Amino acid sequence: MKLFLLLGLVLLATPVLAETIPLLALTEQGEIRDGIVAELSLETRRGTGRVFLDTFPLTRVTTQTSMRFAQQVACSVLEKECKKTDFFFTIRAPPGIIGGPSAGGVATILTVASLQGKPVKEHVAMTGTINSGGSIGPVGGTLEKIQAAQKKGITTVLIPPGTKMQVEGIDIDPIPYGKELGLTIIEVSTIEEALPHFLPNYEPRPHTTLTLDATYADRMKRIAEGLCSTQTDEYDNGKYYAAASACFRSRVNNARENPTEESSVTLQKELKTFEQELKQHEILSLTDVQTIMMVNERLRETKEAILNGSKGNLAYAKERLYSAQLWSTFLGTESPPQILRLKEGCQHKIAEAEERYSYVVSITPPLATAVRITLDQAYAFHADENYIDCLYSASKAKAEANAIMGVIGIREEALPRVLRTKLDVVNQEIARGQTKGVFPIIGYSYYELAESLSEDTPTTSLLFAEYALEFATLNAHTDTFPDHETYQYVLFGLGSVFILIGGIVWVRNI
């Protein structure tokens, strides 16, 4: 018996080795910067979902963070639970290596290969960051990395779309440049586009068709009708959230231009009555949670506007309170009761947002300020044991960091393609959730708005696409009831939070 137990412990501790994969990197010796091909390997062992990185020489914190991103994305792509597996990455490179986030994409490839037990093809390399939803982001030093790949006998190099390459201020197209060196350069937008180039017989997940949930459409249509005095193109096309958002902004502008004698005392009484009504609702499902998230954000902004006290702000407060009341009609939407792991979800999402904040602040500190504000709000909600709003703010902080990461270093003309990739990723995430009986009302609303903004304001559209992606995956923090019992959660709603990116874009919707 003891022998069998000992053998079992040995098997549990035995690592599962994946093949080493080439890692394109940069070295810096004084003023000389050169490309090199390092080695990245991975061991997986039974554990608790931890991610470790052993490097020689040492790399920057962004490299360590990118390994965590790689593990998260790989497990998501494979729809695999990785909480009982530890990941040990190893990087071996010459002295002077410049650590950074560009290892994220290839680390994701290696993680998928390891989890599936598949060998990685030889003579193929890749450079690119890994971002939320599996999208491949831009990196620096692509010219030097392509040169290093050619010297090492690599024949195919995958790069992010819109990659910048310059020599003495002159733009160089990487694809014909690679051809001159005898290399095939391929642009890939997502990790699932990249995987077939590395793994034999890899079959990407099948495309899933997204359909609009009938109950959501009915409720959102009524919200749009409550805000719109006339029908709009968005309304006529069934884009009810986009229509309601546009109508809300029009109502606010009109109210500020033609303010009524609305008193703060009257608004505060109406606000208090509405909050008391909210407390009568049991929170039984993910739809209820999302409704409270949207309602509470609007109530926080209502309170802030009332405190300001000017006629224009009181006019805004009145409209914001009205939109909160309209959103509350989603409460009690028929759906299976669920166990809501809100505290765990709040803490998990804060950790993810912190990782991405560290990533952004190491690359572009000024743009990280807005992310920090949103993230600090999540901590405040956590301290108040307000886990619904904590999960909401932490999700937004993570999305804001992802939006910044997604555009750093790309050519302006490549932004539409980057945005289209992100929207397609969101579409599929929502559609896959539908197959499991989940329709994310926030995720779909933001997705619809991102689509409507994509041509006129692509940067704002990208931000809302990132919001949509985060809220499309909230079902990860729920379980179904084994015996249909119900749980009750207390509602909280304190403080204020604004949607922002880079400290510049401020957008309010219904």
N, C-alpha and C positions, 0 to 999 in steps of 0.2 A: 504494500500500500504506500509506504514511504517513497519507494522507488518511482511509482507512478506519479506521486505528488511532485517529486523533484523534477521528473521529466516534463511535467506540465508547466512548472515555473520556468524551466529553461526555455521551453517553446514560447512562452509569453514574452520572455525577455529578448528573444532572438530578433535582430533587426531584419527588415525586408529591404534589400538594397535595390535602388533603381540605377539604371545606367547613368554614367556621367554625361552631362550635356555641355556643349560649348557655351561659354559666356563671353559675349563681346563687351569689352570694357576699355577704359582709357587709363593711361599712366601719365604721370607728370614728373619730370626731372628738371627742376629749375624752371626755365621758360619753355622747355621743350615738352610738347604734349603728343603722345603717340597712341595708336590703337593696339590692343593686344587681345588674344583669345585666352581667357582663363578657363578654369574647370569648376562646374557647379554640380554637386552630387547631393543625394537625399537618402536618408534612412527613415523608415517609419517603424514605430514600435507601439505596442499597446500602452496606453497612458490616459491622459485627461484633456487632450486637445491642445497641448502646449506646442509652441513653435520656437526652435532654437537655431542659432546661426553661429558656426565656427568659421572664422576667417583668418587667413594669413596672407598678406598683412591685414591689419585691421581696416574696416571700412566705416563709412559714415552711418549715422542712425537711420537715414533714409533707406539704405540697403536692408537693414534689419526689418524696418517697417514693411518694405516691399515683399519680404518673405511671408509675413503674416497675411498681406493682401492676397498673395498667390495661393496660400492654403485655403482662405475663405472662398475665393472664386472657384478654385478647382473642385472643392467639395460641393459648391452650388451647381456647377456645370454637370457634375455627375449625380446630383441630387442624392448625395451620400452624407450620412451622419458621421461626423469626424470627431465627436466629443470624447471618444475612447481611443484616440490615436495621437501619439506625439510625433512631431516632425523635426528631424535633425538635418538642417542644410549645412553644407560645407563648401566654402569657396577657397580655391588655391590659385594664386596669381603671383606674378613677379612683383618685386617691391615698387612702390610708387603708384599703385592702383588708386584711381579716383572712385570712391564709393558714391553711389547714387541710386535713384529709383529705377534705372533702366533695366535692372535684372528681373523686375517683376513679371514681365511677360513670359520669358523663358522659364522662370521658376514655376510658373503656373503650368506650363507644358510638362515640366518634369514631375510635378505633383500629380497631374492626371495620369501620366505614364506609370508612376509608382503605384497609385491606388488601383489601377487596372492591371498591373503586372505585365505591361507591354514594353518591348524594347523601343528605344528612340532611334530613328533613322540617322545614319551617318551623313556628314558633309552638308548638314543644314544648320543654320544659326538664325538667331533673331535678336533684335533689340527693340525695346518699347516698354513703357510702364504698363501696369495692369490697374485698371480702374473699375469702379462699381459696375456690375452687370457684365463684366468680362470684356469691356472695351479696351482697346490698345491705345495708349497715349504717347505723345511725342517725347523725344529724348534729344540730347545733344551729342556732338561728336560723331555723327553718323558717317561722315566722310572717312575719318580715321578708322572707324570700326569696319567699314567695308574693305578698306585697304588691308587691314589685319586679317580679315576673313580670307581674302584672296591668297595671302602669303601662307596661310595655314592649310590650304587645300580645300577649303569650304567652297561649295559650288552654288548654293542657294542661300540668300539672306532675306529674311522677312523684316519689313520696317513698317512703322505706323503711317497712315495716310497723311499727306500734307507735310512730310518731313522737310525741314530746312537744311540745305547744304550750301555753304559759301566758301569761296577761296578769294581772299583779298577783296571782299565786298561784292563779288560776282556770284549770282545764284547759279547753282548746278543742279540739274535734274538727276536724281540718284539712279533712275532706271537705265537710261543710256550710258551713264558713267559706269555703272556696274557691268554693262554689256561690253564696254571697252576693255574691262579687266577679265572678261571671260566668266562673269558671274550673272546669275539670274536674280534680279531684285524684284520682290513681290510685296506690294502694299496689302496689309491685312488690317481690318477694322476691329475685329473681335477675336477672342481666343478660340472660338469655335471655327472661325475661318482659318486660323493658324494650325490647329491640331492635325488635320489631314496631311499636312506637309511633314509632320514629325512622326506620326504614329501609323503603322501599316493597318489598313482596313478600318480606320476610325470612321464611325458613323455618327454624324452630328445628330442632336435631338431633332425630331421631326417638327416641322412648322405647325403651330396650333392657331386656329382661327379665333380671333377675338370677336365676341358678340356682345352687344349692349344689353345689360341686365334690364328686364322690363320694369321691375319695381324701382330701380334707381332712376331710369328714364322718366317714369311717371312723377316721382317726387321732385326730381330736378327740374322738370318741366313746370311744375307748379311754383317752384322757387323763382324761376325765370319770369313767369307770368306775374308774380308778385312784385318784381322789380322793374319790369319793362312796361312802359306806357304804350309802346308800339312794337310790333314784331321786327326783328332784325334778320340779317342774312344768316347769322349763326343759329338763331332760333328756327328759321325755316329749314335749315339743314340738319336739325336735330342735335345741334351742339349747344345744349341748354346751359351747361356751366359757363362756357365761353360767352354766351349771350348774357347770362346773369351778371358775369363779371364786368362786361362792358356797360351794361345798364346801371350797375351799382356806381361805377365811376361817374357816369353822366348825372345820376341823382345827387351824388355828393357835390359835383361842380355846380349844379343848379341850386342846391341848398345853400352853398357858400355865397353864391352871387345874390341870392334872394333869401337871406336868413329871416326866419320867423322869430317871434318873441318867445322862444323856448327857454324855460328856466332850468338851471341845473338841478333845482330841488325836484321838479316834476320828473326829470329824466332819472334821477337817483331813485325815486319811489318806484318808477316803472321797472328799473333795473333790479331792485330788491325783490319786487313781486315775481319777476321772471326767474330769478335765481332760486327762490323758494319753490317755485313750480318744478324746476329742474331736479331738486333734491327728492322729489316724489318718485322719480324714475329709477328702476333697478337697471343696472348695467349687466346685461346677460350675454352679450354677443360682441363680436369684433365690430359689427356695424354700429352698435351703441357706443363703443369706445371711440371710434373715429368721429362719430357725431359730436360727442362731448369735446373732443380735441378741437374741432372747427368752431363749435359754439364758444368754448372758453377763450380761444384766441380773440374772437370778436368782442367778447365781454371785457377782456383786458384792455383792448384798444378803446372800447367805449369809456371805461373808467378813466383812462389816461386823458382822453379828449375832454371829459367833464371836468377833470382837475385843472386843465388849462384855462377853461372858463370863457374864452372869447366866443363871439357869436359864430364865427366860422367853425370853431372846434365843437361847439354845441350842436351845430347843424350836422357835422360829421358824426358825432356821438349818436344822434338820433337815428341816422341811417345805418350805422354799424350795429346798433342794438336791434333794429328791425331785421337786418340780415341774419343776426344770431337767432332770432325768433323763427325765421323761416327755416334755417338749417335744423332747428330742433325737431322739425316734423319727421326727420329720419329716425328719431328714437322710437323703439318698439317695432321697427321693421321686422317682419316675420323672417326668422332665420334660426337654425339650430342653436340652442344654448351652448356656450363654450366655457372651458376653464381659461381664465385670462391671467397669464403669468406676467402681470404688469411690472412688478418690482424687478423681476429677473430681466425682463425686456428692457426696462429703463437702464439698468446697470450695464447690460451687454451693449446697448446702443451708445451709451456714454463712452465706453471703452473703445468702440470702433471709431467714434467721432474724435476722440483724443488722439488716436493713431494718425488719423488723416490730418488733424490740425498740426501735429508735429511735422508731418510730411510737408505741408504747405508752408509753415513758418520757416522751415529750413531752406526753402527755395525762394520764397517771396514774402518776407515778413509783413509788409504793409497790407497785403490783401488778406492776411490771416486775422486781422483785427475783428472783422465782422463775424467770422466763424467763432472767435473766442467769446464774443458777446452772447451769441446764441447758445453756446455750450455752457457758459456760466449760468444762464437762465435755467438750463436743464439741471445743473447742480442745485440751484435754489429750490426747484420743485422737488428734487429728491430729498433734500433736507426737510421739507415740509410733508414728506411721505405722500406727495401728490404724483403718483407714478404715471397717471395718464398723460398729464401735461409734460412730465419729464421725458417720457418716451417720444412725445411729439417734438419737443425742442431739440432733443438729442438727434432725432432723425433728420431734422432740418439742418442742424450743424454739420452732420456728416455729408448731407447732400450739397451744402454750400462749399465744403472743402473739395468734394468730388468735382463740382462744376469748375472750380479754379484749376484743379489738376488737369482737367480735360482740355483746357485751351492754352496752357502755358507752352510756348515754343512752337506753335503750329502756324503755318501761313494763313493769312486772312481768307484767301480764296478757298482754303480747305475746310473752313468752319461749317458750311452747309453739309458737307459729307459727314463730318464728325457728328453734327446734330442729327442727321438722318439715321446714322448708326445707333445713336442713343435712343431715339424714338422707337426704332425697330426693336431694340432690346426691351424697352418698357412694354411695348405691345405684346411681346411674347411672354414676359413675366406675368402680366395681367391675365393673358389667355391661359397660361398653365395653371394659375391660381383658380381660374374658373373650372378647370377640369376636376379640381378638388372641392368644389362647392363654395369657393370664396370669391366675392366680388368686392374689390377695395374701392370704396366710394371716394376716398381722398385721392388715391393713386390714379383712378380713372379721370377724376375731375382735373387734376393737374396735367395729366397726359393730354387731355382734350385741349386745355388751354395752351400747352406747349405747341401742339400741332397748329393751333390758330395763330400763334405768334411767330412761327418758324420763318416765314418769308420776310416780315417787316422788322422784327427785333430778334435775331437769332441768338444773341447772348442771353437775353431774358428767357427765351424759349428753352435754352439749354439748362438754365437754372431750374425751371419748372419741370423739365424732363427728369432731372436728378431728384427733385422732390417726389415726382411720380414714382420713380423706381424704388425709393426708400419706403414709401407708403404702400406700394404694391406687395411688399414682402412682410407686412406686419403679422400675417398669419403664422409666421415662425414662432410667435410668442403666445400661441393658443393651443389648447387641446380640446377634443370633443369630450363631452360628458359620457362616461360609461353607462350611467343609469339615468340620464336626463335630469339629474338634480340641478338646482340653480344656485349660483353664488351671487352675493350682493357686494357691490363695491361702493365706497363713499366717494362722492364727487368733490373735487377741489377746484379752485380757480382764482389764483392770486398773481399779481405782478403784471408785466407787459412784455410782449415780444414782437419784433418786426421782421418781416421777410427781407433779407438783404444779401448782397454779394459784393465782396470787395469794398465795402463801405461806401458804395456809390449808388447801386440800383436798389430802390425801395419800391415795392409793388404791393398794393393791397387789393384783394379781390373780395368776392361776396362772402 
